Amino acid sequence: MEELGILESDIEEKATLPSGRGGQKMQKTATCIQLTHKPTGIKVSCQKERSKEMNRFFARRRLVEKFEEITLGKKSPKSLQAEKIRKQKKRRKRRLTH
């Protein structure tokens, strides 16, 4: 977060009730974390785990990935990985047709 210039003071955090399956325990505790980066307006929510602390961690990680994707564009690590997989599939497809 420091490398990209994302400050902790720029992030607004809100805990909400998660949606989906999970029963009574899930509907009583607010474990879904929603983060908003105020300067850019990027919104991210995470309800991957049952603990609030882990969801905070994963939400911040997702916020950084989204921020990289927007600022770096095609040079972000996620898009480079997707391009690599796309090329591999293209090579496999060519091999099968010949």
C-alpha positions as CSV (number, residue, x, y, z in Angstrom):
1,M,0.0,0.0,0.0
2,E,2.9,2.4,0.8
3,E,4.5,1.8,-2.6
4,L,1.3,2.8,-4.4
5,G,0.7,5.8,-2.2
6,I,-2.4,4.5,-0.5
7,L,-2.7,6.0,3.0
8,E,-4.6,4.3,5.8
9,S,-6.3,7.7,6.5
10,D,-7.7,7.7,2.9
11,I,-9.6,4.4,3.5
12,E,-13.1,4.3,4.9
13,E,-14.0,1.0,6.5
14,K,-17.5,-0.3,7.3
15,A,-18.5,-3.7,8.7
16,T,-21.9,-5.0,7.5
17,L,-23.9,-8.2,7.7
18,P,-22.8,-10.7,5.0
19,S,-25.2,-12.1,2.5
20,G,-25.7,-15.7,1.3
21,R,-25.8,-19.0,3.0
22,G,-24.4,-19.5,6.5
23,G,-27.4,-19.7,8.9
24,Q,-28.1,-17.8,12.1
25,K,-24.5,-17.2,13.1
26,M,-23.8,-15.4,9.9
27,Q,-26.9,-13.2,10.2
28,K,-25.9,-12.0,13.7
29,T,-22.4,-10.9,13.3
30,A,-21.1,-8.1,11.0
31,T,-18.1,-9.8,9.4
32,C,-18.4,-8.4,5.8
33,I,-15.9,-5.6,5.4
34,Q,-16.5,-2.8,2.9
35,L,-13.6,-0.5,2.0
36,T,-13.8,2.8,0.1
37,H,-10.7,4.7,-1.1
38,K,-11.9,8.3,-0.8
39,P,-9.6,10.0,-3.4
40,T,-10.3,7.5,-6.2
41,G,-13.8,6.3,-5.2
42,I,-12.8,2.6,-5.5
43,K,-15.1,0.3,-3.4
44,V,-14.3,-3.2,-2.4
45,S,-16.1,-5.7,-0.1
46,C,-15.0,-9.0,1.3
47,Q,-16.8,-11.8,3.1
48,K,-14.4,-14.6,2.3
49,E,-13.7,-15.7,5.9
50,R,-15.7,-15.9,9.1
51,S,-13.4,-13.6,11.1
52,K,-13.5,-9.8,10.7
53,E,-9.7,-9.5,11.0
54,M,-9.0,-11.9,8.1
55,N,-11.7,-10.1,6.0
56,R,-9.9,-6.8,6.7
57,F,-6.7,-8.2,5.4
58,F,-8.2,-9.7,2.2
59,A,-10.2,-6.5,1.5
60,R,-7.1,-4.4,1.7
61,R,-5.3,-6.9,-0.6
62,R,-8.2,-6.7,-3.1
63,L,-8.2,-2.9,-2.9
64,V,-4.5,-2.8,-3.7
65,E,-5.0,-5.2,-6.7
66,K,-7.9,-3.0,-8.0
67,F,-5.8,0.1,-7.5
68,E,-2.9,-1.4,-9.5
69,E,-5.2,-2.5,-12.2
70,I,-6.6,1.0,-12.6
71,T,-3.3,2.9,-12.3
72,L,-1.0,0.5,-14.2
73,G,-3.5,-0.8,-16.7
74,K,-2.0,-3.6,-18.8
75,K,1.2,-3.6,-16.8
76,S,-0.4,-4.7,-13.6
77,P,0.7,-8.1,-12.2
78,K,-2.8,-9.5,-12.5
79,S,-3.3,-8.5,-16.2
80,L,0.2,-9.8,-17.0
81,Q,-0.6,-13.2,-15.5
82,A,-3.9,-13.3,-17.5
83,E,-2.1,-12.5,-20.7
84,K,0.4,-15.3,-20.0
85,I,-2.4,-17.8,-19.6
86,R,-4.1,-16.6,-22.7
87,K,-0.9,-17.1,-24.7
88,Q,-0.5,-20.6,-23.3
89,K,-4.0,-21.6,-24.3
90,K,-3.5,-20.2,-27.7
91,R,-0.4,-22.3,-28.2
92,R,-2.2,-25.4,-27.0
93,K,-5.1,-24.8,-29.4
94,R,-2.7,-24.4,-32.3
95,R,-1.1,-27.7,-31.5
96,L,-4.4,-29.5,-31.5
97,T,-5.5,-28.2,-34.9
98,H,-2.3,-29.3,-36.7
